[in-house]
Amino acid sequence: MATCRFNRLKSVILPLFILMVSGTPAIGSDRNEPIRPLPLTIDLNPDKVALGDLLFHDTRLSGNNTISCAHCHNLATGGSDHRATSSGINGQLGRIKAPTVFNSGFHFVQFWDGRAATLEEQIEGPVHNPLEMGSSWPNVIKKLQADPKLSRTFKKSYPDGITSANIKDAIATFERSLITFNSRFDQWLRGDEKALNEHELQGYLLFKDYGCISCHQGMNVGGNMYGYMGAMGDYFADRGTPLTQADMGRFNITGLEEDKHLFRVPCLRLTAINPPYFHDGSAKTLEEAVRIMGLYQLGREIPPKDVQAIVAFLHTLVGNHPRLHP
C-alpha cells in the first residue's frame, strides 16, 4: 500500500510542479523592491519528496499512532491548524502557536525561538516532545521497519534503508517543496501592472511607509531575522494574561537577558489565511494583528482605513500550491 501510494504521489506532484512553473508568465525583470518573489523552479529529488509526503502524514511517528506532522500543519488550510496552541498526543496542549510549514525552507532558522538551524534539525523537536508526538527514533524506526512495502520504498532513495537521518531528510525534502508559487504580489514584482488593484498597491506603500518592511522583507516577507515582541511598548503587560515560558522567546535557548521576548520574525506569505496571530495566538483577526503591530512594534496608531489597505496587500501574498485550498 505504501509503495502504491508513493507512486501515485510521485505521479501527481511532478506534473503539478511543472504546471505551476510553466504556467507562470514571465513578464519582465523583477522590480527593485525590498520584497523578492519566490522562485518559480525548484530542484528536488521527486522520490524523496513523495516519500517525505508519506512520512509527513504518517501517524506512526507519534508514540501512540495518533498524531502526524499534518495534525498541526494542515496543508489544505494554510499549513497550520488555526489554533492558538496545538493539541498533541493524548490531547495535551502545546505552549505556542504552530507556524505554517509552507515556505519554511526559506527561514534562516526554525521555530519561533530559532533553536533549530535546519528543517532536518527541526524535525527532532516534535517527535521527542512529550506534548506533541511523544516518541523516540528507536520506537518510530521499529514501527516503520515492520512495514515491508515502506521499507522497499525507502531503499529506492536510501540504500541504508530506514534510519532517523533518512526519515528527517525525506520529510525536510518534502517540506522544501512546499512553496506557494506565483502570488499576485509576486506577479506584480515580476512586472505585471494589472496583478494588484489600487487599494492593494496602496496597502503595500503603507506597509513600507509605516516601517513594517524593516522586519518583513526578503523572499519570505520575514523569517530572516529576530525581532523583539513589544519593541515600542510593553505588549505583555497590556495583553491581559500572565507571562508564560513561551513568551520568553529566545531567552529559553540562550539564557541571555537581552534575548527575552526575542522571536524569529514570522513569514507573512500566508498570514492572511492563518489566524490566529503572533506566537501566542492572541490576535484573532488580521486587522487586529496589524493594529497591534503598529502600536507595539512601530509605536504608531494606524488608522482603520490604512489597516484595511495593509490587510488587502497581505492577501495578495497568498500564492499557490497543489495541496493548498484555503
NULOVO-907183 format. One record per residue: x, y negated, z of N, C-alpha, C in turn. Coordinates in steps of 0.1 Angstrom, whole numbers, padded with zeros to 4 digits, always signed. Example, Ala and Ser with C-alpha at 12.3 -4.5 7.8 and 13.67 -1.06 7.14 Angstrom:
residues 2
+0132+0057+0078+0123+0045+0078+0132+0033+0078;+0128+0022+0071+0137+0011+0071+0129+0000+0079;
//
This chain:
residues 326
+0008+0012+0000+0000+0000+0000+0009-0013+0000;+0019-0012+0008+0028-0024+0009+0035-0027-0005;+0039-0016-0012+0045-0018-0025+0035-0023-0035;+0023-0018-0035+0013-0023-0044+0010-0037-0042;+0008-0041-0030+0005-0055-0027+0017-0064-0030;+0029-0058-0028+0042-0066-0031+0042-0069-0046;+0040-0059-0054+0040-0061-0069+0029-0070-0073;+0017-0070-0067+0007-0079-0071+0010-0093-0067;+0016-0095-0055+0020-0108-0051+0031-0114-0060;+0040-0105-0064+0051-0110-0073+0045-0114-0086;+0035-0107-0091+0030-0110-0104+0021-0123-0104;+0016-0126-0092+0008-0138-0090+0017-0150-0088;+0026-0149-0079+0035-0160-0075+0042-0166-0087;+0049-0158-0095+0058-0163-0106+0050-0171-0116;+0039-0165-0122+0032-0173-0132+0026-0186-0126;+0022-0186-0113+0017-0199-0108+0028-0209-0106;+0040-0205-0102+0051-0214-0101+0054-0220-0115;+0054-0211-0125+0057-0215-0139+0047-0225-0144;+0034-0222-0141+0023-0231-0145+0024-0244-0138;+0027-0244-0125+0028-0257-0118+0039-0266-0124;+0050-0260-0127+0062-0267-0132+0060-0271-0146;+0056-0262-0155+0054-0265-0169+0043-0274-0172;+0033-0274-0163+0021-0282-0165+0022-0296-0159;+0034-0300-0154+0037-0313-0149+0042-0322-0159;+0036-0333-0162+0041-0342-0172+0053-0350-0168;+0063-0350-0177+0075-0358-0175+0073-0371-0182;+0069-0382-0174+0065-0394-0180+0077-0404-0181;+0086-0404-0172+0097-0412-0173+0107-0410-0161;+0117-0419-0160+0126-0418-0149+0119-0422-0136;+0124-0416-0125+0119-0419-0112+0120-0434-0108;+0110-0439-0101+0111-0453-0096+0122-0453-0085;+0127-0465-0083+0137-0467-0072+0130-0470-0059;+0125-0460-0053+0117-0462-0040+0124-0454-0029;+0122-0458-0017+0127-0450-0005+0121-0436-0004;+0110-0434-0010+0104-0420-0010+0108-0414-0024;+0112-0402-0023+0116-0395-0035+0106-0383-0038;+0104-0380-0051+0094-0370-0054+0100-0356-0051;+0091-0347-0047+0096-0333-0045+0100-0327-0058;+0109-0317-0058+0114-0311-0071+0103-0304-0078;+0104-0303-0091+0094-0296-0099+0098-0282-0103;+0111-0279-0099+0115-0265-0102+0121-0259-0089;+0121-0246-0088+0127-0240-0076+0133-0227-0080;+0145-0225-0075+0153-0213-0079+0154-0203-0067;+0145-0194-0066+0144-0184-0055+0142-0170-0061;+0147-0160-0054+0146-0146-0058+0131-0142-0056;+0124-0139-0067+0110-0136-0066+0106-0124-0058;+0115-0114-0058+0112-0102-0050+0113-0106-0035;+0122-0114-0031+0123-0118-0017+0112-0127-0013;+0107-0136-0022+0096-0144-0020+0084-0136-0017;+0081-0126-0025+0070-0117-0023+0070-0109-0011;+0082-0104-0008+0084-0096+0005+0082-0105+0017;+0088-0117+0016+0086-0127+0027+0071-0131+0029;+0064-0131+0018+0050-0134+0019+0043-0123+0027;+0046-0110+0024+0040-0099+0031+0043-0100+0046;+0056-0103+0049+0060-0103+0063+0054-0115+0071;+0052-0126+0064+0046-0138+0069+0032-0135+0074;+0025-0126+0068+0012-0123+0071+0011-0109+0079;+0022-0104+0083+0022-0091+0090+0021-0092+0105;+0010-0087+0111+0008-0088+0125+0018-0079+0133;+0024-0070+0126+0034-0061+0133+0046-0069+0139;+0047-0081+0135+0058-0089+0140+0055-0093+0155;+0043-0092+0159+0039-0095+0173+0039-0083+0182;+0040-0085+0195+0041-0074+0204+0029-0064+0204;+0017-0070+0202+0005-0061+0202-0002-0061+0189;+0005-0064+0178+0000-0063+0164-0013-0071+0162;-0013-0083+0168-0025-0092+0166-0022-0105+0160;-0009-0109+0160-0005-0123+0156+0005-0122+0145;+0003-0129+0134+0012-0131+0123+0017-0146+0123;+0027-0149+0114+0031-0163+0113+0019-0171+0107;+0011-0165+0099-0001-0172+0093-0011-0175+0103;-0011-0169+0115-0021-0172+0125-0020-0186+0129;-0008-0192+0131-0007-0206+0134-0004-0215+0122;-0001-0208+0111+0003-0216+0098-0006-0211+0087;-0018-0215+0087-0028-0211+0077-0025-0219+0064;-0021-0211+0054-0017-0218+0041-0028-0224+0034;-0040-0218+0035-0051-0223+0027-0056-0237+0032;-0054-0240+0045-0059-0252+0050-0049-0263+0053;-0036-0260+0049-0026-0270+0050-0013-0266+0057;-0012-0253+0061+0000-0248+0067+0001-0249+0082;-0010-0253+0089-0011-0253+0103-0024-0248+0107;-0027-0249+0120-0040-0243+0125-0050-0254+0130;-0047-0266+0128-0056-0278+0131-0060-0277+0146;-0050-0273+0154-0053-0273+0169-0042-0281+0176;-0045-0287+0187-0035-0294+0195-0024-0285+0200;-0028-0273+0204-0018-0263+0208-0023-0250+0202;-0014-0242+0197-0018-0229+0191-0020-0218+0201;-0029-0208+0198-0030-0196+0206-0022-0185+0201;-0015-0178+0210-0006-0167+0207-0011-0154+0212;-0002-0145+0215-0005-0132+0219-0014-0132+0232;-0024-0124+0232-0033-0123+0243-0041-0136+0246;-0042-0144+0236-0049-0157+0237-0042-0168+0245;-0029-0166+0248-0022-0176+0255-0020-0188+0247;-0020-0200+0253-0019-0213+0246-0004-0217+0246;+0000-0222+0235+0014-0228+0234+0014-0242+0241;+0025-0248+0240+0027-0261+0247+0028-0273+0237;+0027-0270+0224+0030-0281+0214+0022-0278+0201;+0019-0288+0194+0012-0286+0181+0021-0279+0171;+0015-0269+0164+0022-0262+0153+0023-0271+0141;+0035-0275+0136+0035-0283+0124+0032-0275+0111;+0030-0281+0100+0028-0274+0088+0041-0267+0083;+0039-0256+0077+0051-0248+0072+0054-0253+0058;+0045-0260+0051+0047-0264+0038+0058-0275+0038;+0067-0273+0028+0079-0283+0026+0089-0282+0037;+0087-0273+0046+0096-0272+0058+0111-0269+0054;+0113-0264+0042+0126-0261+0038+0135-0274+0036;+0128-0285+0035+0135-0298+0033+0138-0305+0046;+0134-0300+0058+0137-0306+0070+0151-0305+0074;+0157-0315+0080+0171-0314+0084+0173-0305+0096;+0163-0303+0104+0163-0293+0115+0149-0288+0116;+0147-0278+0124+0134-0272+0125+0129-0273+0140;+0116-0273+0142+0109-0275+0154+0109-0290+0157;+0099-0294+0165+0098-0308+0170+0111-0313+0177;+0117-0304+0184+0129-0308+0192+0142-0305+0185;+0141-0300+0173+0153-0297+0165+0162-0286+0170;+0157-0277+0177+0165-0266+0183+0170-0256+0173;+0165-0256+0161+0169-0246+0151+0174-0254+0139;+0186-0250+0134+0192-0257+0123+0187-0253+0110;+0181-0240+0109+0177-0235+0096+0164-0228+0098;+0157-0225+0087+0145-0217+0087+0147-0203+0093;+0159-0197+0089+0162-0184+0095+0163-0184+0110;+0170-0194+0115+0171-0195+0130+0157-0198+0136;+0149-0206+0129+0136-0209+0135+0127-0197+0137;+0129-0187+0128+0120-0175+0129+0122-0168+0142;+0134-0169+0148+0137-0162+0161+0128-0167+0171;+0124-0180+0171+0116-0185+0182+0103-0179+0184;+0094-0179+0174+0081-0174+0177+0081-0159+0180;+0089-0151+0173+0090-0137+0176+0092-0133+0190;+0102-0141+0197+0106-0138+0210+0097-0146+0221;+0091-0156+0217+0083-0164+0226+0072-0157+0232;+0071-0155+0246+0061-0147+0252+0047-0153+0250;+0046-0166+0247+0033-0173+0245+0029-0172+0230;+0038-0168+0221+0034-0168+0207+0033-0153+0202;+0044-0147+0198+0043-0133+0193+0047-0123+0203;+0055-0127+0213+0058-0118+0224+0064-0105+0220;+0074-0105+0212+0080-0092+0207+0095-0093+0208;+0102-0084+0201+0116-0084+0200+0120-0077+0187;+0132-0080+0182+0136-0074+0169+0136-0059+0170;+0141-0052+0180+0141-0038+0180+0126-0032+0179;+0117-0039+0186+0103-0035+0185+0097-0037+0171;+0100-0049+0165+0095-0052+0152+0101-0042+0142;+0114-0040+0142+0121-0031+0132+0116-0017+0133;+0113-0012+0145+0108+0002+0147+0095+0004+0140;+0086-0006+0142+0073-0005+0136+0074-0006+0120;+0082-0015+0116+0083-0017+0101+0090-0005+0095;+0099+0001+0101+0106+0012+0096+0097+0025+0095;+0087+0025+0103+0077+0036+0103+0068+0035+0090;+0069+0025+0083+0061+0023+0071+0070+0026+0059;+0069+0038+0053+0078+0042+0042+0077+0034+0030;+0065+0029+0026+0064+0020+0014+0071+0007+0016;+0069+0001+0028+0076-0011+0031+0091-0010+0031;+0095+0002+0036+0110+0004+0037+0115+0005+0022;+0108+0011+0013+0112+0011-0001+0112-0003-0007;+0102-0011-0003+0102-0024-0008+0114-0032-0004;+0118-0031+0009+0130-0037+0014+0142-0034+0006;+0143-0021+0003+0155-0016-0004+0157-0023-0017;+0146-0028-0023+0148-0034-0036+0156-0047-0036;+0154-0054-0024+0161-0067-0023+0173-0066-0013;+0172-0056-0004+0183-0055+0007+0187-0040+0008;+0199-0037+0002+0203-0023+0002+0204-0017+0016;+0207-0025+0027+0208-0020+0040+0194-0019+0047;+0183-0022+0040+0170-0019+0045+0165-0030+0055;+0157-0025+0064+0150-0034+0074+0159-0037+0085;+0164-0049+0086+0171-0054+0097+0166-0068+0101;+0169-0073+0113+0164-0086+0117+0169-0097+0107;+0181-0096+0103+0187-0106+0094+0179-0106+0080;+0176-0094+0076+0168-0093+0063+0154-0098+0064;+0148-0095+0075+0134-0100+0078+0134-0115+0078;+0144-0121+0085+0144-0135+0086+0147-0141+0072;+0156-0135+0065+0160-0140+0052+0148-0140+0042;+0140-0129+0042+0128-0128+0034+0118-0138+0037;+0115-0140+0050+0105-0150+0054+0109-0164+0051;+0122-0167+0054+0127-0180+0051+0127-0183+0036;+0129-0173+0028+0129-0175+0013+0115-0178+0009;+0105-0171+0015+0091-0174+0012+0087-0188+0016;+0092-0192+0028+0088-0205+0033+0094-0216+0024;+0106-0213+0019+0112-0223+0010+0104-0224-0003;+0096-0215-0006+0088-0215-0019+0075-0224-0016;+0073-0227-0004+0060-0234-0001+0062-0249-0003;+0063-0253-0015+0065-0267-0019+0052-0272-0025;+0047-0283-0020+0035-0289-0026+0038-0298-0038;+0039-0292-0049+0043-0299-0061+0033-0310-0066;+0039-0320-0073+0031-0329-0082+0019-0336-0075;+0022-0342-0063+0011-0350-0057+0009-0362-0066;-0002-0369-0064-0005-0381-0072+0006-0392-0069;+0011-0392-0057+0021-0402-0054+0034-0398-0062;+0037-0386-0062+0049-0381-0070+0047-0384-0085;+0035-0383-0090+0033-0387-0104+0036-0401-0106;+0031-0410-0096+0034-0424-0097+0049-0427-0096;+0056-0420-0087+0070-0422-0086+0077-0418-0099;+0072-0409-0106+0078-0405-0119+0073-0414-0131;+0065-0424-0128+0062-0434-0138+0048-0434-0143;+0039-0426-0138+0025-0426-0142+0018-0438-0135;+0015-0448-0142+0009-0460-0137-0005-0458-0133;-0012-0448-0138-0026-0445-0136-0028-0435-0124;-0017-0430-0118-0018-0420-0108-0024-0425-0095;-0022-0438-0092-0028-0444-0080-0037-0455-0084;-0048-0457-0076-0056-0468-0078-0051-0480-0070;-0057-0492-0071-0052-0504-0065-0051-0503-0050;-0062-0497-0044-0063-0496-0029-0052-0487-0024;-0049-0476-0031-0038-0467-0026-0025-0473-0028;-0022-0480-0039-0009-0487-0041-0007-0498-0030;-0018-0505-0027-0017-0515-0016-0014-0508-0003;-0019-0496-0001-0016-0489+0012-0001-0485+0012;+0005-0482+0001+0019-0479+0001+0027-0491+0004;+0023-0503-0002+0030-0515+0000+0030-0519+0015;+0018-0517+0021+0016-0520+0035+0025-0510+0044;+0025-0498+0040+0033-0487+0046+0048-0492+0047;+0053-0498+0036+0066-0503+0036+0067-0516+0044;+0058-0525+0042+0058-0538+0048+0058-0538+0064;+0050-0529+0069+0049-0527+0083+0061-0521+0090;+0068-0513+0081+0081-0507+0086+0079-0492+0088;+0068-0486+0085+0066-0471+0086+0077-0464+0078;+0082-0470+0067+0091-0464+0059+0105-0462+0065;+0107-0470+0076+0120-0469+0083+0123-0455+0089;+0112-0448+0092+0113-0434+0097+0108-0424+0087;+0098-0428+0079+0092-0419+0070+0096-0422+0055;+0107-0416+0051+0112-0418+0037+0118-0405+0033;+0125-0406+0021+0131-0394+0016+0121-0385+0009;+0125-0374+0005+0117-0364-0003+0105-0359+0005;+0107-0358+0019+0096-0352+0027+0088-0363+0034;+0091-0376+0031+0084-0387+0038+0085-0385+0053;+0097-0381+0057+0100-0378+0071+0108-0365+0072;+0110-0360+0084+0116-0347+0086+0131-0348+0084;+0137-0360+0083+0152-0361+0080+0159-0369+0091;+0152-0371+0103+0159-0379+0113+0151-0377+0126;+0157-0381+0137+0149-0381+0150+0144-0395+0153;+0133-0395+0161+0127-0408+0165+0121-0407+0179;+0121-0418+0186+0115-0418+0199+0100-0420+0198;+0093-0412+0206+0078-0414+0207+0076-0425+0217;+0071-0437+0212+0070-0448+0221+0081-0457+0221;+0087-0460+0209+0099-0468+0208+0096-0483+0212;+0083-0487+0210+0079-0501+0212+0068-0502+0223;+0066-0492+0231+0056-0492+0241+0056-0479+0248;+0051-0478+0260+0050-0466+0268+0038-0458+0264;+0040-0450+0254+0029-0442+0248+0024-0432+0259;+0034-0426+0266+0030-0415+0275+0023-0420+0288;+0026-0433+0292+0019-0439+0303+0005-0442+0299;+0003-0447+0287-0010-0451+0282-0019-0440+0277;-0013-0428+0275-0021-0417+0269-0032-0412+0278;-0030-0413+0291-0040-0409+0300-0040-0395+0304;-0030-0387+0301-0028-0373+0305-0014-0372+0311;-0013-0362+0320+0000-0360+0327+0012-0357+0317;+0024-0361+0321+0035-0358+0313+0038-0343+0313;+0041-0337+0301+0044-0322+0301+0059-0320+0297;+0063-0308+0298+0076-0305+0294+0078-0307+0279;+0068-0304+0271+0069-0306+0257+0071-0321+0254;+0066-0330+0262+0067-0344+0260+0082-0349+0261;+0090-0341+0267+0104-0345+0269+0112-0344+0256;+0107-0337+0246+0113-0336+0233+0127-0330+0233;+0136-0336+0227+0150-0331+0225+0157-0330+0238;+0153-0337+0248+0159-0336+0262+0159-0321+0267;+0149-0314+0263+0148-0300+0267+0159-0291+0261;+0165-0296+0251+0176-0289+0244+0190-0294+0249;+0191-0307+0250+0204-0312+0253+0207-0316+0267;+0196-0319+0275+0197-0323+0288+0202-0338+0290;+0203-0345+0278+0208-0358+0278+0196-0368+0281;+0199-0377+0290+0188-0387+0294+0183-0395+0281;+0192-0398+0272+0189-0406+0261+0180-0398+0251;+0179-0385+0253+0171-0377+0244+0157-0374+0249;+0153-0381+0260+0139-0379+0265+0130-0386+0255;+0119-0378+0251+0109-0383+0242+0114-0385+0228;+0125-0378+0225+0131-0379+0211+0126-0366+0203;+0120-0368+0191+0115-0358+0183+0120-0359+0169;+0120-0348+0162+0121-0348+0148+0109-0356+0142;+0112-0366+0134+0101-0373+0127+0094-0364+0118;+0080-0363+0119+0073-0354+0111+0072-0358+0096;+0071-0347+0088+0069-0349+0074+0054-0354+0072;+0052-0363+0063+0039-0368+0060+0032-0363+0048;+0039-0353+0041+0034-0348+0028+0020-0343+0029;+0016-0336+0039+0003-0330+0041-0004-0335+0053;+0001-0346+0058-0005-0351+0071-0020-0355+0069;-0025-0358+0057-0039-0362+0055-0048-0350+0058;-0043-0338+0056-0052-0326+0058-0048-0318+0070;-0040-0323+0079-0035-0315+0090-0037-0322+0104;-0050-0326+0107-0052-0331+0120-0052-0319+0130;-0051-0322+0143-0048-0335+0150-0034-0339+0148;-0030-0350+0154-0017-0356+0150-0008-0358+0163;+0005-0359+0160+0016-0360+0170+0019-0346+0176;+0030-0346+0183+0034-0333+0189+0024-0328+0199;+0016-0337+0205+0006-0333+0215-0008-0332+0209;-0010-0335+0196-0023-0334+0190-0033-0343+0196;-0028-0354+0201-0037-0363+0209-0046-0372+0199;-0041-0375+0187-0049-0383+0178-0057-0374+0169;-0070-0376+0170-0079-0367+0163-0081-0370+0148;-0079-0383+0145-0081-0387+0131-0068-0394+0126;-0067-0395+0112-0056-0401+0106-0056-0416+0109;-0068-0422+0109-0069-0436+0112-0064-0439+0126;-0068-0431+0136-0063-0433+0150-0048-0431+0150;-0042-0422+0143-0028-0419+0143-0021-0432+0137;-0026-0437+0127-0019-0449+0121-0020-0461+0131;-0031-0463+0137-0032-0474+0146-0023-0472+0158;-0022-0460+0164-0013-0457+0175+0002-0459+0171;+0005-0454+0159+0019-0456+0154+0023-0471+0153;+0013-0479+0148+0015-0493+0147+0019-0499+0161;+0011-0495+0171+0013-0501+0184+0025-0496+0191;+0028-0483+0191+0039-0478+0199+0052-0476+0192;+0051-0475+0179+0064-0474+0171+0068-0487+0165;+0059-0495+0161+0062-0508+0154+0060-0520+0162;+0052-0518+0173+0049-0530+0182+0039-0540+0175;+0031-0534+0166+0021-0543+0159+0007-0537+0159;-0002-0545+0160-0016-0541+0159-0021-0542+0144;-0023-0530+0138-0026-0530+0124-0041-0532+0122;-0046-0542+0115-0060-0545+0113-0067-0533+0106;-0079-0530+0109-0087-0519+0103-0086-0518+0088;-0086-0529+0081-0086-0529+0066-0072-0524+0062;-0062-0527+0068-0048-0522+0065-0047-0508+0068;-0053-0504+0080-0053-0490+0084-0059-0481+0073;-0071-0486+0068-0078-0478+0057-0069-0477+0044;-0062-0487+0041-0054-0487+0029-0042-0478+0031;-0036-0478+0043-0025-0469+0045-0030-0454+0045;-0041-0452+0051-0047-0438+0051-0050-0434+0036;-0055-0443+0028-0057-0439+0014-0044-0435+0007;-0033-0443+0010-0020-0439+0005-0016-0425+0009;-0017-0422+0022-0013-0410+0028-0020-0398+0021;-0032-0400+0017-0040-0389+0010-0033-0386-0004;-0027-0396-0010-0020-0394-0023-0008-0385-0022;-0003-0383-0010+0009-0375-0008+0006-0360-0008;-0006-0356-0008-0010-0342-0008-0008-0336-0022;+0001-0327-0023+0004-0320-0035-0003-0307-0037;+0002-0299-0046-0005-0286-0050+0004-0274-0047;-0003-0263-0044+0004-0250-0042-0007-0240-0044;-0004-0228-0050-0014-0218-0052-0022-0214-0040;-0016-0214-0028-0022-0210-0016-0030-0221-0009;-0028-0233-0013-0034-0245-0006-0048-0248-0012;-0058-0247-0003-0072-0250-0007-0079-0258+0004;-0074-0271+0006-0080-0279+0017-0094-0283+0014;
//
